[in-house]
Amino acid sequence: MTTPPASSSSKPGDADGTITPRDLKLGTLAVHAGEARQKPGDSITDPVFCASTYTFENTQSIIDFIEQEQPREEYGRYGNPGERVAERKLAALDGAEDAALFSSGMAAIVGLLMAKLNAGDEVIFFDECYHRSREFCSKHLSRFGVTTRQVKTGDFDAMEAAITPATKMLISESPTNPHLSCIDLEKFADLGRRSGIETLIDATLATPYNLRPIDAGVDYVLHSATKYLGGHNDLLAGVVVGSKEALEPVRNLRGIMGAINGPQNVYLLLRGLKTFELRMQRHNENGLLVAEFLENHPRIERVFYPGLASHPYHDVARRTMRGFGGLVTFLVKDADWRATADVIDAVQIPRIAPSLGGVESLIEQPLVMSYYKLTPEERQQFGIPDNMIRMACGIEDGEDLVADLSQALDR
């Protein structure tokens, strides 16, 4: 398992006092990166700027702002001082040059693709992906003349064969949701470089704690910050990280679209990130503990978790990931959809809900929660059987989670 490397310089901060990534480890970056040492009002926390517009002293100050591209705010749709702090921190955690914060993970991927694609372009997905990402590309981008191709997850030969002169982006999750397949990031990035095509990894399930696609040469990394980065099931946010130059058109389009976070939301994200490393340690511990318990339970047919040797992508996960996260997917043996629902209804600690990555454990049946309106044939195509359960382990005591699952399965 790999540990994110520190960068080479020994200086702890910039001349203006802003904490930068040099030689600092992830836990320190989560607390301090992107923040000025002395903040307005001498507060230890960054203030919440609730302004929708920002004033100028006189006409010349407006001209100076435009001509000199001064780093200050003008109008709330184009930026907020707290948002800039969050973006610097998120970029530092991923080892990236820049980050663009959006109102949700879906807003982030929509903003990126709309900024980068034109009519006649093509994108290629590995086929295990969030169903809303797939829906946006196949049903909505197609209306603007963009073609989406899907190939079997992890099949790089199929992905390379699908590339045409019109291909502009290669897209994958790692790990995927809900099967938790893991991608060889260096091979993925290399395919993009050799083909002159940009690459995107949705690393929401891994987080920067467990996976660093930028270090492997991937162009863009996407996170639904609603999940592990925010960490408390109390906000929606999304972020794309990458180079400053590549993200400039994305940021400009965000200002036009208005897919921004409110100041209170930014504050909640910054507060959640302070404990990011500590929470991820417990998520990783609980995920592995629950997965090992389930794999040895007589009522379980199969467990999907990259930390298990039985997972088909275990070797890739061990090579690319620091830990394996808190999401565990499993199949209940010889159970129809109703018997599977009975297991979910019997647990007492996890709450029945979509999403993942918060301090509270969540549990759901993908058939009911996300694929209920699809036909059995369509669900089979996406690998969603009736007896599948997805559990997002929170930060509760792991032994309590195991005991709760045990009593639910033994009923």
DOTI-50713 format. One record per residue (C-alpha): residue number from 1; x, y, z negated. Coordinates in Angstrom, 2 decimals, padded with zeros to 5 digits, always signed. Each point is the difference from the previous one (the first is absolute). Layout:
num->NUM, east->X, north->Y, up->Z $
...
END
This chain:
num->1, east->+000.00, north->+000.00, up->+000.00 $
num->2, east->+001.33, north->+003.43, up->+000.89 $
num->3, east->+000.22, north->+003.13, up->-002.13 $
num->4, east->-000.49, north->+003.35, up->+001.75 $
num->5, east->+003.44, north->+001.58, up->+000.36 $
num->6, east->+000.92, north->+003.39, up->-001.34 $
num->7, east->+001.42, north->+002.59, up->+002.34 $
num->8, east->+003.62, north->+001.09, up->-000.04 $
num->9, east->+000.18, north->+003.51, up->-001.46 $
num->10, east->+000.50, north->+000.40, up->-003.72 $
num->11, east->-001.77, north->+003.34, up->-000.47 $
num->12, east->-003.31, north->-000.42, up->-001.89 $
num->13, east->-001.88, north->+002.87, up->+001.64 $
num->14, east->-000.12, north->+002.74, up->+002.61 $
num->15, east->+001.19, north->+003.55, up->-000.60 $
num->16, east->-003.56, north->+001.11, up->-000.77 $
num->17, east->-000.30, north->-002.61, up->-002.74 $
num->18, east->-002.22, north->-002.42, up->+001.94 $
num->19, east->+000.79, north->-003.61, up->-000.93 $
num->20, east->+001.18, north->-001.98, up->+003.05 $
num->21, east->+000.64, north->-003.76, up->+000.49 $
num->22, east->+003.78, north->+000.04, up->-000.23 $
num->23, east->+001.24, north->-002.85, up->-002.20 $
num->24, east->-003.27, north->-000.16, up->-001.95 $
num->25, east->-001.84, north->-003.28, up->-000.46 $
num->26, east->-003.66, north->-000.55, up->+000.83 $
num->27, east->-001.36, north->+000.47, up->-003.53 $
num->28, east->+001.75, north->+003.36, up->-000.34 $
num->29, east->-001.18, north->+001.07, up->+003.46 $
num->30, east->-003.59, north->-000.88, up->-000.87 $
num->31, east->+000.16, north->+002.37, up->-002.96 $
num->32, east->+002.13, north->+002.85, up->+001.35 $
num->33, east->+000.50, north->-000.09, up->+003.81 $
num->34, east->-001.29, north->+003.00, up->+001.92 $
num->35, east->-000.57, north->+002.09, up->-003.12 $
num->36, east->+001.79, north->+003.20, up->-000.99 $
num->37, east->+001.80, north->-000.20, up->-003.32 $
num->38, east->-001.63, north->+003.24, up->-001.15 $
num->39, east->-003.61, north->+000.36, up->+001.11 $
num->40, east->-002.39, north->+002.99, up->+000.00 $
num->41, east->-000.92, north->+000.98, up->-003.53 $
num->42, east->+002.86, north->-002.20, up->-001.26 $
num->43, east->-002.44, north->-002.93, up->-000.05 $
num->44, east->+001.44, north->-003.53, up->+000.04 $
num->45, east->-002.77, north->-001.09, up->+002.41 $
num->46, east->-000.61, north->+001.56, up->+003.38 $
num->47, east->-002.94, north->+002.41, up->-000.13 $
num->48, east->-003.25, north->-000.63, up->+001.88 $
num->49, east->-000.39, north->+002.63, up->+002.71 $
num->50, east->-003.72, north->+000.40, up->+000.63 $
num->51, east->+000.33, north->+002.74, up->+002.60 $
num->52, east->-001.69, north->-000.39, up->+003.38 $
num->53, east->+002.02, north->+002.91, up->+001.40 $
num->54, east->+003.32, north->+001.69, up->-000.83 $
num->55, east->+000.64, north->+003.75, up->+000.02 $
num->56, east->+002.72, north->+002.08, up->+001.67 $
num->57, east->+001.47, north->+003.17, up->-001.47 $
num->58, east->-000.21, north->+001.93, up->+003.28 $
num->59, east->-000.06, north->-000.42, up->+003.79 $
num->60, east->+003.76, north->-000.36, up->+000.23 $
num->61, east->-000.08, north->-002.94, up->-002.40 $
num->62, east->-002.36, north->-001.80, up->+002.41 $
num->63, east->+002.36, north->+000.65, up->+002.89 $
num->64, east->+002.97, north->-001.24, up->-002.06 $
num->65, east->-001.95, north->-003.14, up->-000.90 $
num->66, east->-000.71, north->-000.74, up->+003.67 $
num->67, east->+003.35, north->+000.94, up->+001.51 $
num->68, east->+002.20, north->-001.48, up->-002.74 $
num->69, east->-002.23, north->-003.06, up->-000.59 $
num->70, east->+000.14, north->+000.70, up->-003.73 $
num->71, east->-000.86, north->-002.92, up->-002.31 $
num->72, east->-003.14, north->+001.49, up->-001.55 $
num->73, east->-003.73, north->-000.56, up->+000.38 $
num->74, east->-002.46, north->+001.87, up->+002.20 $
num->75, east->-003.35, north->-001.84, up->-000.06 $
num->76, east->-001.11, north->-003.04, up->-001.97 $
num->77, east->-000.60, north->-002.21, up->+003.03 $
num->78, east->+003.66, north->+000.31, up->+000.97 $
num->79, east->+001.54, north->-000.80, up->-003.36 $
num->80, east->+000.06, north->+000.34, up->-003.77 $
num->81, east->+003.09, north->+000.40, up->-002.24 $
num->82, east->-000.93, north->-003.13, up->-001.96 $
num->83, east->-000.44, north->-001.94, up->+003.24 $
num->84, east->+003.56, north->+000.88, up->+001.02 $
num->85, east->+001.32, north->-001.35, up->-003.31 $
num->86, east->-001.89, north->-003.25, up->+000.51 $
num->87, east->+001.29, north->-000.33, up->+003.57 $
num->88, east->+003.62, north->+000.49, up->-001.08 $
num->89, east->-000.43, north->-002.60, up->-002.73 $
num->90, east->-001.66, north->-002.54, up->+002.31 $
num->91, east->+002.69, north->+000.47, up->+002.65 $
num->92, east->+002.70, north->-000.56, up->-002.62 $
num->93, east->-001.63, north->-003.21, up->-001.24 $
num->94, east->-000.02, north->-001.44, up->+003.53 $
num->95, east->+003.49, north->+001.24, up->+000.86 $
num->96, east->-001.46, north->+002.16, up->+002.77 $
num->97, east->+000.73, north->+003.54, up->+001.14 $
num->98, east->-003.58, north->+001.27, up->-000.18 $
num->99, east->-003.58, north->-000.95, up->-000.85 $
num->100, east->-003.43, north->+001.24, up->+001.03 $
num->101, east->-002.76, north->-000.39, up->-002.58 $
num->102, east->-003.59, north->-000.64, up->+001.12 $
num->103, east->-003.41, north->-000.27, up->-001.66 $
num->104, east->-000.01, north->-003.83, up->+000.28 $
num->105, east->+001.97, north->-002.88, up->+001.48 $
num->106, east->-002.39, north->-000.14, up->+002.96 $
num->107, east->+000.38, north->+003.74, up->+000.57 $
num->108, east->+003.76, north->-000.55, up->+000.06 $
num->109, east->-000.01, north->-002.71, up->+002.67 $
num->110, east->-002.65, north->+001.85, up->+002.04 $
num->111, east->+002.06, north->+003.20, up->-000.20 $
num->112, east->+003.20, north->-001.76, up->+001.03 $
num->113, east->-001.53, north->-001.82, up->+002.96 $
num->114, east->-001.96, north->+003.02, up->+001.22 $
num->115, east->+003.17, north->+002.11, up->-000.13 $
num->116, east->+002.13, north->-002.54, up->+001.85 $
num->117, east->-002.29, north->-001.57, up->+002.63 $
num->118, east->-001.51, north->+001.25, up->+003.24 $
num->119, east->-002.46, north->-001.41, up->+002.52 $
num->120, east->+001.58, north->-002.95, up->+001.80 $
num->121, east->+002.29, north->-000.93, up->-002.91 $
num->122, east->-000.02, north->-003.41, up->-001.67 $
num->123, east->+000.65, north->-001.23, up->-003.55 $
num->124, east->+000.76, north->-003.56, up->-001.09 $
num->125, east->-001.10, north->-001.36, up->-003.39 $
num->126, east->+000.91, north->-003.17, up->-001.79 $
num->127, east->-003.52, north->-001.37, up->-000.46 $
num->128, east->-000.13, north->-000.32, up->-003.81 $
num->129, east->-000.90, north->+003.55, up->-000.92 $
num->130, east->-002.47, north->+002.10, up->-001.94 $
num->131, east->-003.30, north->-000.32, up->+001.83 $
num->132, east->-000.64, north->+003.75, up->+000.04 $
num->133, east->+003.37, north->+000.66, up->+001.67 $
num->134, east->-000.92, north->-002.57, up->+002.63 $
num->135, east->-003.46, north->+001.55, up->+000.39 $
num->136, east->+001.36, north->+003.51, up->+000.49 $
num->137, east->+002.34, north->-001.14, up->+002.75 $
num->138, east->-002.34, north->-002.38, up->+001.83 $
num->139, east->-003.22, north->+002.03, up->-000.27 $
num->140, east->+001.10, north->+003.62, up->-000.17 $
num->141, east->+003.45, north->+000.45, up->+001.51 $
num->142, east->-001.32, north->-001.99, up->+002.95 $
num->143, east->-002.52, north->+002.80, up->+000.65 $
num->144, east->+002.95, north->+002.30, up->+000.68 $
num->145, east->+001.70, north->-002.42, up->+002.39 $
num->146, east->+002.43, north->-001.65, up->-002.43 $
num->147, east->+000.32, north->-003.79, up->+000.28 $
num->148, east->+000.56, north->-002.21, up->-003.05 $
num->149, east->+001.59, north->-003.43, up->+000.35 $
num->150, east->+000.19, north->-002.57, up->-002.82 $
num->151, east->+002.43, north->-002.90, up->-000.27 $
num->152, east->+000.48, north->-002.68, up->-002.62 $
num->153, east->+001.63, north->+001.36, up->-003.13 $
num->154, east->+003.73, north->-000.68, up->-000.12 $
num->155, east->+000.18, north->-001.17, up->+003.63 $
num->156, east->+002.64, north->+002.37, up->+001.34 $
num->157, east->+000.20, north->-001.78, up->+003.34 $
num->158, east->-003.72, north->+000.67, up->+000.51 $
num->159, east->+000.40, north->+003.62, up->-001.07 $
num->160, east->+002.92, north->+000.53, up->+002.38 $
num->161, east->-001.91, north->-001.67, up->+002.84 $
num->162, east->-002.96, north->+002.33, up->-000.62 $
num->163, east->+002.12, north->+003.15, up->+000.41 $
num->164, east->-000.64, north->+002.01, up->+003.17 $
num->165, east->+001.35, north->+003.38, up->+001.19 $
num->166, east->-003.10, north->+001.53, up->-001.62 $
num->167, east->+000.75, north->-001.40, up->-003.49 $
num->168, east->+000.74, north->+002.81, up->-002.45 $
num->169, east->-000.20, north->-001.61, up->-003.45 $
num->170, east->+000.42, north->-003.38, up->-001.72 $
num->171, east->-002.05, north->-000.36, up->-003.20 $
num->172, east->-000.06, north->-002.50, up->-002.85 $
num->173, east->-000.70, north->-000.33, up->-003.69 $
num->174, east->+002.48, north->-001.67, up->-002.31 $
num->175, east->-001.28, north->-001.79, up->-001.98 $
num->176, east->-003.28, north->-000.33, up->+001.89 $
num->177, east->-003.44, north->+000.18, up->-001.57 $
num->178, east->-001.37, north->-002.43, up->-001.17 $
num->179, east->+002.33, north->-002.81, up->+001.19 $
num->180, east->+003.20, north->+001.67, up->-001.27 $
num->181, east->+002.11, north->-000.91, up->+003.00 $
num->182, east->+003.36, north->+001.80, up->+000.05 $
num->183, east->+001.82, north->+001.48, up->+002.98 $
num->184, east->+003.70, north->-000.19, up->+000.81 $
num->185, east->+000.51, north->+003.76, up->-000.08 $
num->186, east->+003.39, north->+000.07, up->+001.71 $
num->187, east->-001.31, north->-002.11, up->+002.89 $
num->188, east->-003.08, north->+002.23, up->+000.23 $
num->189, east->+002.06, north->+003.21, up->+000.04 $
num->190, east->+002.50, north->-001.47, up->+002.46 $
num->191, east->-002.78, north->-000.92, up->+002.44 $
num->192, east->-001.24, north->+003.57, up->-000.13 $
num->193, east->+003.46, north->+001.48, up->+000.52 $
num->194, east->+000.85, north->-002.28, up->+002.93 $
num->195, east->-003.31, north->+000.82, up->+001.64 $
num->196, east->+000.09, north->+003.74, up->-000.71 $
num->197, east->-003.23, north->-000.29, up->-002.02 $
num->198, east->-000.77, north->+001.45, up->-003.43 $
num->199, east->-000.81, north->-002.38, up->-002.86 $
num->200, east->-002.41, north->+000.28, up->-002.94 $
num->201, east->-000.22, north->-002.19, up->-003.10 $
num->202, east->-002.94, north->+000.28, up->-002.40 $
num->203, east->+001.75, north->-000.86, up->-003.26 $
num->204, east->-002.94, north->+000.74, up->-002.30 $
num->205, east->+000.06, north->-003.46, up->-001.60 $
num->206, east->+003.77, north->+000.08, up->-000.51 $
num->207, east->+000.58, north->+003.63, up->-001.04 $
num->208, east->+003.46, north->+001.62, up->+000.10 $
num->209, east->+000.84, north->-001.96, up->-003.15 $
num->210, east->-000.12, north->-003.33, up->+001.84 $
num->211, east->+000.72, north->+000.90, up->+003.63 $
num->212, east->+002.04, north->+002.62, up->+001.86 $
num->213, east->-000.85, north->-000.10, up->+003.73 $
num->214, east->+001.84, north->+003.28, up->+000.69 $
num->215, east->+003.28, north->-001.64, up->-001.06 $
num->216, east->-000.66, north->-002.73, up->+002.58 $
num->217, east->-000.41, north->+002.57, up->+002.78 $
num->218, east->-003.79, north->+000.24, up->+000.19 $
num->219, east->-001.13, north->+003.44, up->+001.21 $
num->220, east->-003.11, north->+000.54, up->-002.15 $
num->221, east->-001.25, north->-001.49, up->-003.26 $
num->222, east->-003.63, north->+000.37, up->-001.01 $
num->223, east->-001.46, north->-000.32, up->-003.50 $
num->224, east->-003.50, north->+000.26, up->-001.31 $
num->225, east->+001.06, north->+001.99, up->-003.06 $
num->226, east->-003.44, north->-000.80, up->-001.40 $
num->227, east->+001.50, north->-003.34, up->-001.02 $
num->228, east->+003.26, north->-000.57, up->-001.89 $
num->229, east->+001.45, north->+003.50, up->+000.46 $
num->230, east->-002.93, north->+001.74, up->-001.70 $
num->231, east->-000.46, north->-003.09, up->-002.09 $
num->232, east->-003.09, north->+000.85, up->-002.06 $
num->233, east->-003.00, north->-000.51, up->+002.32 $
num->234, east->-000.84, north->+003.69, up->-000.32 $
num->235, east->+001.11, north->+001.61, up->+003.28 $
num->236, east->+000.10, north->-000.39, up->+003.78 $
num->237, east->+003.17, north->+000.89, up->+001.90 $
num->238, east->+002.20, north->-001.24, up->+002.83 $
num->239, east->+003.52, north->+000.75, up->+001.15 $
num->240, east->+002.19, north->-000.52, up->+003.05 $
num->241, east->+003.78, north->+000.22, up->-000.48 $
num->242, east->+002.68, north->+000.32, up->+002.66 $
num->243, east->+002.37, north->+002.56, up->+001.47 $
num->244, east->-000.80, north->+003.68, up->-000.27 $
num->245, east->+000.06, north->+000.45, up->+003.78 $
num->246, east->-002.32, north->-002.95, up->+000.67 $
num->247, east->-002.50, north->+001.10, up->-002.64 $
num->248, east->-000.22, north->+003.64, up->+001.14 $
num->249, east->-002.82, north->-000.61, up->+002.54 $
num->250, east->-001.76, north->-002.21, up->-002.54 $
num->251, east->+000.07, north->+002.78, up->-002.59 $
num->252, east->-001.20, north->+002.55, up->+002.56 $
num->253, east->-002.97, north->-002.19, up->+001.01 $
num->254, east->-000.85, north->-000.56, up->-003.68 $
num->255, east->-000.34, north->+003.76, up->-000.37 $
num->256, east->-002.46, north->+000.04, up->+002.89 $
num->257, east->-001.96, north->-003.06, up->-001.16 $
num->258, east->-000.16, north->+001.15, up->-003.61 $
num->259, east->+000.73, north->-003.53, up->-001.31 $
num->260, east->+001.61, north->+001.43, up->-003.14 $
num->261, east->-000.05, north->-000.69, up->-003.72 $
num->262, east->-001.53, north->+002.38, up->-002.51 $
num->263, east->+002.33, north->+001.42, up->-002.65 $
num->264, east->-001.46, north->-002.11, up->-002.82 $
num->265, east->+000.51, north->-003.13, up->+002.09 $
num->266, east->+003.65, north->+000.92, up->+000.56 $
num->267, east->+000.41, north->+000.49, up->-003.75 $
num->268, east->-001.42, north->-003.47, up->-000.69 $
num->269, east->+002.35, north->-001.54, up->+002.55 $
num->270, east->+003.03, north->+001.72, up->-001.50 $
num->271, east->-001.02, north->-001.13, up->-003.47 $
num->272, east->-000.52, north->-003.57, up->+001.18 $
num->273, east->+003.40, north->-000.12, up->+001.69 $
num->274, east->+001.76, north->+000.74, up->-003.29 $
num->275, east->-000.67, north->-003.58, up->-001.17 $
num->276, east->+000.29, north->-001.62, up->+003.45 $
num->277, east->+003.07, north->-002.14, up->-000.72 $
num->278, east->-001.30, north->-001.24, up->-003.35 $
num->279, east->-003.39, north->-000.91, up->+001.47 $
num->280, east->+001.53, north->-001.85, up->+002.94 $
num->281, east->+002.08, north->-002.14, up->-002.31 $
num->282, east->-003.18, north->-001.20, up->-001.73 $
num->283, east->-001.93, north->-000.39, up->+003.28 $
num->284, east->+002.81, north->-002.21, up->+001.32 $
num->285, east->+000.13, north->-002.06, up->-003.19 $
num->286, east->-003.77, north->-000.51, up->-000.14 $
num->287, east->-000.30, north->-000.82, up->+003.69 $
num->288, east->+002.60, north->-002.75, up->-000.20 $
num->289, east->-001.40, north->-001.39, up->-003.27 $
num->290, east->-003.55, north->-000.19, up->+001.38 $
num->291, east->+001.16, north->-001.47, up->+003.31 $
num->292, east->+001.99, north->-002.76, up->-001.73 $
num->293, east->-002.95, north->-000.83, up->-002.25 $
num->294, east->-002.42, north->-000.21, up->+002.92 $
num->295, east->+002.32, north->-002.14, up->+002.12 $
num->296, east->-000.01, north->-002.65, up->-002.72 $
num->297, east->-003.75, north->+000.10, up->-000.72 $
num->298, east->-002.01, north->-003.01, up->+001.26 $
num->299, east->-002.87, north->+002.20, up->+001.25 $
num->300, east->+002.22, north->+002.06, up->+002.29 $
num->301, east->+000.53, north->-001.04, up->+003.61 $
num->302, east->+002.68, north->+002.55, up->+000.94 $
num->303, east->+001.70, north->+003.13, up->-001.31 $
num->304, east->+001.30, north->+002.83, up->+002.19 $
num->305, east->+002.84, north->+001.76, up->-001.83 $
num->306, east->+003.44, north->+000.71, up->+001.50 $
num->307, east->+001.74, north->-000.69, up->-003.30 $
num->308, east->-000.97, north->-003.69, up->+000.24 $
num->309, east->+002.25, north->-002.43, up->+001.87 $
num->310, east->-003.14, north->-001.41, up->+001.63 $
num->311, east->-000.74, north->+003.26, up->+001.82 $
num->312, east->+001.03, north->-000.17, up->+003.67 $
num->313, east->+001.75, north->+003.38, up->-000.25 $
num->314, east->+001.73, north->-000.64, up->-003.32 $
num->315, east->+003.51, north->+000.06, up->+001.49 $
num->316, east->-000.69, north->+003.31, up->+001.77 $
num->317, east->-001.45, north->+001.44, up->-003.22 $
num->318, east->+003.01, north->-001.06, up->-002.07 $
num->319, east->+002.33, north->+001.57, up->+002.54 $
num->320, east->-001.84, north->+003.31, up->+000.37 $
num->321, east->-001.86, north->+000.61, up->-003.25 $
num->322, east->+001.02, north->+000.90, up->-003.54 $
num->323, east->-003.21, north->-001.47, up->-001.45 $
num->324, east->-003.24, north->-001.36, up->+001.39 $
num->325, east->-002.75, north->+002.26, up->-001.33 $
num->326, east->-003.21, north->-000.54, up->-001.89 $
num->327, east->-002.33, north->-001.22, up->+002.76 $
num->328, east->-000.83, north->-003.73, up->+000.04 $
num->329, east->-002.35, north->-001.67, up->+002.49 $
num->330, east->-001.25, north->-003.55, up->-000.53 $
num->331, east->-002.51, north->-002.56, up->+001.24 $
num->332, east->-002.31, north->-001.92, up->-002.36 $
num->333, east->+000.02, north->-003.71, up->+000.85 $
num->334, east->-003.20, north->-001.50, up->+001.47 $
num->335, east->-001.99, north->+003.19, up->-000.68 $
num->336, east->-002.58, north->+001.71, up->+002.17 $
num->337, east->-000.44, north->+003.77, up->-000.16 $
num->338, east->-002.43, north->-000.21, up->-002.93 $
num->339, east->+002.23, north->-002.23, up->-002.15 $
num->340, east->+002.89, north->+002.36, up->+000.77 $
num->341, east->-002.11, north->+002.97, up->-001.10 $
num->342, east->-000.78, north->-001.84, up->-003.24 $
num->343, east->+003.72, north->-000.04, up->-000.86 $
num->344, east->+000.22, north->+003.75, up->+000.58 $
num->345, east->-003.12, north->+000.64, up->-002.06 $
num->346, east->+001.43, north->-002.07, up->-002.89 $
num->347, east->+003.20, north->+001.99, up->-000.57 $
num->348, east->-000.11, north->+002.52, up->-002.83 $
num->349, east->+003.11, north->+002.17, up->+000.39 $
num->350, east->+000.28, north->+000.87, up->+003.74 $
num->351, east->-002.72, north->+002.30, up->+001.29 $
num->352, east->-001.80, north->-000.92, up->+003.24 $
num->353, east->+001.02, north->+002.72, up->+002.46 $
num->354, east->+001.98, north->+000.70, up->+003.16 $
num->355, east->+003.47, north->+001.59, up->-000.08 $
num->356, east->+003.14, north->-001.00, up->-001.91 $
num->357, east->+003.05, north->+001.43, up->-001.70 $
num->358, east->-001.67, north->+001.60, up->-003.02 $
num->359, east->+000.62, north->-000.70, up->-003.65 $
num->360, east->-003.27, north->-001.97, up->-000.19 $
num->361, east->-000.13, north->-003.44, up->+001.65 $
num->362, east->-002.54, north->-000.28, up->+002.82 $
num->363, east->-001.48, north->-003.06, up->+001.67 $
num->364, east->-002.13, north->-000.53, up->+003.11 $
num->365, east->-001.17, north->-002.48, up->+002.59 $
num->366, east->+001.13, north->+001.32, up->+003.43 $
num->367, east->-002.97, north->-001.71, up->+001.71 $
num->368, east->-002.43, north->+002.11, up->-002.04 $
num->369, east->+002.00, north->+003.18, up->-000.62 $
num->370, east->+001.42, north->+000.69, up->+003.46 $
num->371, east->-001.24, north->-002.54, up->+002.58 $
num->372, east->-003.61, north->-000.65, up->-000.99 $
num->373, east->-001.51, north->+001.31, up->+003.26 $
num->374, east->+002.32, north->-002.02, up->+002.23 $
num->375, east->-000.96, north->-003.34, up->+001.51 $
num->376, east->+001.65, north->-003.20, up->-001.31 $
num->377, east->+001.96, north->-000.16, up->+003.26 $
num->378, east->+001.31, north->+003.53, up->-000.43 $
num->379, east->+000.99, north->-000.68, up->-003.61 $
num->380, east->+001.82, north->-003.14, up->+001.12 $
num->381, east->+001.86, north->+002.04, up->+002.61 $
num->382, east->+001.27, north->+002.33, up->-002.73 $
num->383, east->+000.83, north->-002.85, up->-002.39 $
num->384, east->-002.71, north->+000.78, up->-002.57 $
num->385, east->-001.56, north->-003.27, up->-001.27 $
num->386, east->-003.03, north->-000.12, up->-002.29 $
num->387, east->+002.06, north->-001.27, up->-002.95 $
num->388, east->+002.61, north->+002.81, up->-000.03 $
num->389, east->+000.55, north->+002.20, up->-003.08 $
num->390, east->+002.29, north->+003.02, up->-000.15 $
num->391, east->+001.22, north->+001.09, up->-003.44 $
num->392, east->+001.95, north->+003.20, up->-000.58 $
num->393, east->+001.84, north->-000.47, up->-003.28 $
num->394, east->+000.17, north->+003.12, up->-002.13 $
num->395, east->+002.31, north->+000.67, up->-002.94 $
num->396, east->-001.94, north->-001.90, up->-002.66 $
num->397, east->+001.75, north->-002.79, up->-001.91 $
num->398, east->+000.72, north->-002.70, up->+002.55 $
num->399, east->-000.87, north->-002.85, up->-002.35 $
num->400, east->-003.43, north->+001.51, up->-000.55 $
num->401, east->-000.58, north->+000.11, up->+003.75 $
num->402, east->+001.00, north->-003.66, up->+000.34 $
num->403, east->-002.26, north->-001.04, up->-002.89 $
num->404, east->-002.91, north->+001.90, up->+001.52 $
num->405, east->+000.47, north->-001.64, up->+003.40 $
num->406, east->+000.32, north->-003.37, up->-001.70 $
num->407, east->-003.35, north->+000.28, up->-001.77 $
num->408, east->-001.68, north->+001.26, up->+003.19 $
num->409, east->+001.33, north->-002.92, up->+002.07 $
num->410, east->-000.76, north->-002.59, up->-002.67 $
num->411, east->-003.69, north->+000.91, up->-000.29 $
END
